């Protein structure tokens, strides 16, 4: 069983910054991709950023140049630094990890989400 726990969400003014963290724990053999998705009320969940085990990254066009994803493999933790936040960034942000559990059982795990509100 794998647990992903997000933290760092909150209320911020437009132009401000937040840093989200997500720590994975449990029986994990290997973590491949880790990423962040977000979902606004009434809208579908969308990919925000992705990072591979080797450090390669991918971003949604809407956040390129403003958000930075990183990871600490020793801590099984992924981060999302969010700068120049806009009201359109308001959403619940979810952490995701594609991983291999012992005995080569592949799973995709999700956190419970952390809310980000960008408003004056």
C-alpha positions as CSV (number, residue, x, y, z in Angstrom):
1,X,0.0,0.0,0.0
2,X,1.3,3.4,-1.0
3,X,0.3,6.8,0.4
4,X,0.8,10.2,-1.2
5,X,0.3,13.2,1.1
6,X,0.3,16.7,-0.3
7,X,0.9,19.9,1.6
8,X,1.5,23.6,1.0
9,X,-1.7,24.8,-0.5
10,X,-3.5,27.9,0.6
11,X,-4.8,31.3,-0.2
12,X,-2.5,33.7,-2.1
13,X,-2.9,36.9,-4.0
14,X,-2.4,37.2,-7.8
15,X,1.3,37.4,-8.5
16,X,2.2,35.5,-5.4
17,X,4.0,32.2,-4.9
18,X,3.3,28.9,-3.3
19,X,5.3,25.7,-3.0
20,X,3.5,22.4,-2.9
21,X,5.1,19.2,-1.6
22,X,4.1,15.6,-1.9
23,X,5.7,12.7,0.0
24,X,5.2,9.1,-1.0
25,X,5.5,6.3,1.6
26,X,4.8,2.6,1.8
27,X,6.2,-0.4,0.1
28,X,7.8,1.0,-3.1
29,X,10.3,-0.7,-5.3
30,X,10.8,2.2,-7.7
31,X,9.1,5.5,-8.6
32,X,9.1,6.4,-12.2
33,X,7.1,9.5,-13.1
34,X,5.8,11.9,-10.5
35,X,3.5,14.7,-11.3
36,X,0.9,17.3,-10.4
37,X,-2.6,17.5,-11.7
38,X,-5.3,20.1,-10.8
39,X,-9.0,20.2,-11.0
40,X,-11.2,23.3,-10.8
41,X,-14.9,23.0,-9.8
42,X,-17.0,21.8,-12.8
43,X,-13.9,21.1,-14.9
44,X,-11.9,18.0,-15.7
45,X,-8.7,17.2,-14.0
46,X,-5.7,18.3,-16.1
47,X,-2.0,17.6,-16.0
48,X,0.1,20.5,-14.7
49,X,3.6,19.1,-14.6
50,X,5.5,15.8,-14.7
51,X,9.0,14.8,-13.8
52,X,10.7,11.5,-14.5
53,X,13.0,9.6,-12.3
54,X,15.9,11.0,-14.3
55,X,14.7,14.6,-13.9
56,X,13.1,15.2,-17.2
57,X,10.2,17.5,-17.0
58,X,7.0,18.3,-18.9
59,X,4.6,21.2,-18.3
60,X,1.2,22.3,-19.4
61,X,1.4,25.3,-21.7
62,X,-0.6,27.4,-19.2
63,X,2.1,27.1,-16.5
64,X,5.4,27.1,-18.5
65,X,7.8,29.7,-17.2
66,X,5.8,30.1,-14.0
67,X,5.9,26.7,-12.3
68,X,8.8,24.4,-11.6
69,X,8.6,20.8,-10.7
70,X,11.4,19.0,-8.9
71,X,11.9,15.9,-6.8
72,X,14.1,14.5,-4.1
73,X,14.5,10.8,-4.8
74,X,16.0,10.0,-1.4
75,X,12.9,11.4,0.3
76,X,10.4,10.1,-2.3
77,X,9.1,13.6,-2.5
78,X,8.0,15.8,-5.4
79,X,7.6,19.6,-5.3
80,X,5.8,22.2,-7.3
81,X,7.1,25.8,-7.1
82,X,4.4,28.1,-8.3
83,X,5.3,31.7,-9.1
84,X,3.3,34.5,-10.7
85,X,0.1,32.9,-9.7
86,X,-3.1,33.8,-11.5
87,X,-6.7,33.4,-10.6
88,X,-7.0,30.8,-13.3
89,X,-4.6,28.6,-11.2
90,X,-7.3,28.2,-8.5
91,X,-7.9,24.5,-8.2
92,X,-7.4,21.5,-6.0
93,X,-3.9,20.2,-6.8
94,X,-3.3,16.4,-6.8
95,X,0.0,14.6,-6.6
96,X,0.4,11.5,-8.7
97,X,3.1,8.8,-8.9
98,X,3.6,5.9,-11.3
99,X,5.6,3.3,-9.4
100,X,6.5,-0.3,-9.0
101,X,5.7,-2.0,-5.8
102,X,7.5,-5.2,-4.7
103,X,7.1,-8.2,-7.0
104,X,6.8,-5.8,-10.0
105,X,3.3,-4.7,-9.3
106,X,2.8,-1.5,-11.1
107,X,0.4,1.1,-9.7
108,X,-0.6,4.7,-10.2
109,X,-1.2,6.4,-6.9
110,X,-2.9,9.7,-6.1
111,X,-2.9,12.0,-3.1
112,X,-6.0,13.5,-1.6
113,X,-5.4,16.9,-2.9
114,X,-4.5,20.3,-1.6
115,X,-6.5,23.4,-2.4
116,X,-4.9,26.5,-4.0
117,X,-6.9,29.7,-4.2
118,X,-5.6,32.7,-6.0
119,X,-7.6,35.7,-5.2
120,X,-7.4,39.4,-4.2
